[in-house]
Every structure is written in structure tokens, then in C-alpha cells.
Amino acid sequence: MRNAMDQGRRDVSGTGQSRVFLLAGLFLVELAVLAIAYQFFASIECQQTGWSAGCTLLRSLMGRAIVVLAASGLIAVAWPDALRRFLAEVAAAPRRTWPALLHFVGLVLMFIPILRGWGPELGAHFASALPYWLAGAALAMVGGLAWVAPGSAWHHLIAHNRYSVALVLVLAAILPDLAETVRPLWDWTALSSITFAAVEHLLNLISDEVYSDPALYQIGINSALGGIVVRIGQPCSGVEGFALITAFVALYGYLFRADLRFPRYWLVVLPLGLLASWILNVLRITALVWIGARVSPDLAVNGFHSYAGWFLFTLLTLAVIAVVQATPWLHRTNAIARPGLPMRRDPVAAQILPFIAMMLAGILTSTFLIEPALGYPLVAFVLIAALWFVWPALRQLPLSPDPLSLALGGVVGAAWVIFAPPATGTLNDSLATLGSLGFALWVAFRLLGTAVLVPVVEELFFRGYLLSRLDGPAPWRRWLALGITSATFALLHGRWFAAAAAGLVFGLLALRRGRVTDAIQAHMTANALIALVALARSDWTLI
């Protein structure tokens, strides 16, 4: 009887953990999409807004979210009892529609300044855009927190150990400010010189067109694109990374002070963390210069420069956690309790996880490629891996051919082709540079992804997860759910009206028999038809 009860508690905890982790991943992707949208489709100088401090704060939200996410991982490992209680309360709480609705309304509000065309001169429209950002952020945050867990669960978690959890999260949120405050303490001219010399050495290994001015700490590469020159001053020397990793190691040491062996923890982990942070910073600057010279200066400045630092810091913090947890020599005890995660068989994970993977892959290709569509093979590999991971849950879905779904999918595909605007952009020209073998491989992955992988992933999320959560017995609830899911589906596609109409058709099919696989069949048919026309015309802008 005790074993059965323990197993039941583990199952409940696993269900709650899947929900929390998946929604956290979804929120992080949303924040990344917002950041990239405003980075590439908006132009704003905080000094010209009249509210420089507030503008800078808004632009720092992505970095703060990453630090809070890393701190949340520490909390999960440091206080497993509090985590298990929280997950049990999440799993036992009734599913409510209003938090998800509130969250997505807030998300849409934050996109309105771009949708209204203010992006190119956003500095001049800052006062008009601010209410949308503030109201949208408030609604998205309140709705998101309530979507994850009820208020009582949040209170119990935050109040754990005399509100230590709340203290850690607050410190994580202001960690970038603390790093900025203590930066003068790390202001070593020698560090800038060492960083400059290391970057220059690496660039000389990969290019014979390196421009270097040690007196001004300027370095770059001359190229046919015009090249790029950066200045390795005090901010780029690595001091900010030193401050961040020092604070993170100190926070980790505080949370696990009862388990870690001191002083060996400080003597080993902190120096190695500082060294790794400096090495990653050197690699980041080298990659920035290379991308700016060989690919695109705009991509290097607006994409890679803006996000690579926080991306590498996230990898470093995860590596520190993994190494310390896996090194018994640093611990007083070797056993650390970890809750189970039966995510592969979780139907909610199957609906959300592949979509999160697709969005992250899209963010990576947009960040590192001037023509993101050229990275489609990477996206396809990610989708294959994600779908394989959740296959134990997907294999339980009912699947049988539905003539109506196939017919309506054909209609959607034909309408998409017929009403397609004239081809624009440089995608077809970029594909011509791949060579015959590279182009053939790209086409194969594009066809596979368009006709099979993307329909499965998108329908699992929009119609399998989102529509089912928003739907209700009242007619107004059903039409509201169809409207929201169709609108959010359209945001992922360049042709908003056509995509919204297609989403409405797929949603109606999913509701007709309560089977998301009917929507998948229609979406596959539509995309397969579009892909075949694109192949016949050699016009890949069609998809």
C-alpha cells in the first residue's frame, strides 16, 4: 500500500512538473520572440525617448529572465521538498481558461506598436507605445503566473524557508544591476589588453585581413562587405561576465552551503568559472567580428551581439550546476534528491514541447543567419528529435483518414497558392549559392518539414493544446477560442489574413470530432500541395 501511495505521489508530481517546465519554456520563447521582433523590426535609441532609464530597463528584460530562469533551476535542486509540494498543488489545481486568455491578450498588446508600423521610428512614438507595453506586460505576467499555478501554490513556494525563495528570485532579477554596480571594482586595463590579444590571435588564425590598433583597442576584419571594427573596451573585456558568474557561484554556494565542502568549493569552482567566462567572452567577440565581416554587419550587431552574451552565460551556469552536482569531491554527501520527470509519456508535453523546440530553432537561425530560411535543415532536425522524444505520447492519438479533412486541406492549400502575392525577397538567390548537392538536401528537408513535421507540431500546439484549453460549452467560448487560436497562428505566418482563415478551418475540423489528428491531416494536405507547387515553380517564397 505504501509503495502504491508513493507511486501515486510521484505521478502527480511528474504531471505538475511537466506542466510547469513546459509553460516556463513557452514563456521564455515568447520573451525571446518579443526581443528579436523589437531588435530587427524597430529602431530606438533610449537617449532620444526622454525616459532613458525606463527604456534601458525594458531592454534588459531578456537578460533578467535568463538569470531568473537559472536561479529557478537552483531553487528546484536546493529545496526539493518545496518543489514537490508546489508541483503537487499544480497537478491538483483545476484547469482554468481565463489565465491563458489574459496572458495571450497581454502578449498581443506588447506587439501592437510594431503592428501599427511604429517600429522604424519607435523613439518618436515611445510615449504612445509605453501604455501598450506596460498593460501588456502586466496582463501577460499575471495571466502567466495564474496559468502555471493557483495563488496558494505560489504563496507556499515563495514563503518556503522564511521567504528564502522570494529573496533568491529578487536577487536574480536585480543581478544585472548588481553586476553593473560592481563593474568599477573589476576595471582592470590589463584585462582589456589580454582579451584584445586573445581575440587578435584567434582572428589571425581564421583570416589574413585582420585590422588591429592596440592603442585604441580596435580590431576587425576587412572584407568585400565592408568589414567591421569593434572596440574591446572595459565592458567587452569580460568584467561583466566576471561579476555575473561570481554572483552566481556565491548564490549557489549559499543555497547548498549545508552540502558543499568549503573552502575547496571556492578555491576550485570560482576560478574555473571566471576562466570559462573569459574564454567564452573571447570566443563571442571573435565570432562577432567574423559574422560582421563575412556574413552581415547588421546581423552581427543587431542579432549576435545582443543575445550571444546572455546565451553563453546561460550555458555556463548550466555547466556549473552540472559539474558541481556530478563531482562528489565537492559535496559532503553524494545523494541529491531529484523528482522524476515522465515527460515522454505526458500528453501535454507532446502538445507543447515540439512547438517550443521549433521556436527556439527559428530563433537560432534568425540570430546567426542573414537568410534564416537557409537554416531549415537545422529546424527539421530539431523537430524530428522533439517528435521522437514525445513519440510514446503521440502514438496514443487516434489516426484514421478523414475525407472531409483531406478535402478541406486541399481547398486551403489551393487558396494559399491562388492568392499568393508576387515573389519578393532574396531567398531564391541565396539558395542558388548552395551548390547542387546542398540545394538538393535543402529541398528534401524543406519538403519533409513543410508537408509533415510543421503541420504536426503546429496543430498539436494550436489546436491540440491551446484550442482545447480555451474552448468551453457556451457558443461564445467556442468562437472566442477559435478566434484567439487563429489569430495567434496567423502571427507565425507572413500572410496574416490567409493564415488566420486556414487556422479557422483547422480549428473547426479539430472541434468537429474532438480529434486533433483531423486538423493535422488537413494541414498536411494543404502544405503538401503548396510545397509541390513551390517545387514545380522553383519559388520557395511560397512556403
Buried (B, 14 or more C-beta within 10 A) or exposed (E): EEEEEEEEBBEBBBBBBBBBBBBBBBBBBBBBBBBBBBBBBBEBEBEEBEEEEBBEEBBBBBBBBBBBBBBBEBBBBBBBEBBBBBBBBBBEBEEEBEBBBBBBBBBBBBBBBBEEEBBEEBBEBBEEBBEBBBBBBEBBBBBBBBBBBBEEBBEBBBEBEEEBBBEBBEBBBEBBEBBEEBBEEBEBEEBBBBBBBBBBEBBEEEBEEBBBEEEEBBBBBBBEEEBBBBBBEBEBBBBBBBBBBBBBBEBBBBBBEEBBEEEEBEEBBBEBBBEBBBBBBBBBBBBBBBBBBBBBBEBBBBBBBBBBBBBBBBEBBEBBBEBBBEEEEBBEEEEEEEBEEBBBBBBBBBBBBBBBBBBBBBBBBBBBBBBBBBBBBBBBBBBBEBBEBBEBBBEEBEEEEBEEBBEBBBBBBBBBBEEBEEEEEEBEEBBEEBEEEEEEEBBEBBBBBBBBBBBBBBBBBBBBBBBBBBBEEEEEBBEBBBBBBBBBBBBBBEBBEBBBBBBBBBBBBBBEEEBBBBBBBBBBBBBBBBBBBBBEEEBBBBB
